[in-house]
Amino acid sequence: MGAEANGSSSSLNFLIYGRTGWIGGILGKLCEAQGIPYTYGSGRLEDRRSLVADLDSVKPSHVFNAAGVTGRPNVDWCESHKVETVRTNVVGTLTLADVCRERPRVDQLRHGLYIRVRFGSSSRVGSRV
């Protein structure tokens, strides 16, 4: 499957999409630090069969989606490649949510994250990104 699994056994088993991105990489590091078993998905968001294969193989308790087209070399790419961007970032995300909905073992699909922003000595929890 080409995915990486790490951590100890528990009732948690995370499947993370977006390994090569900043957020996906951090999610994996957080799982390692907390001892939470996780696997990076090898499927592509625009390929339903590959997502089904990932979920059937990993049998995750939770799925985190940090994958998406961000534009290379910069975000202007997304403006000139709108079809590809929408296919992955919108349709692909909805496909992943639908595949998760079909599997009663998957408790939650997490897209985005809550952030904590520090201002001097105080901190506040930001809104969902």
Secondary structure, 3 states (H helix, E strand, C coil): CCCCEECCCCCCCEEEECCCCHHHHHHHHHHHHHCCCEEECCCCCCCHHHHHHHHHHHCCCEEEECCCCCCCCCCHHHHHCHHHHHHHHHHHHHHHHHHHHCCCCCCEEEECCEEEEEECCEEEEEEEC
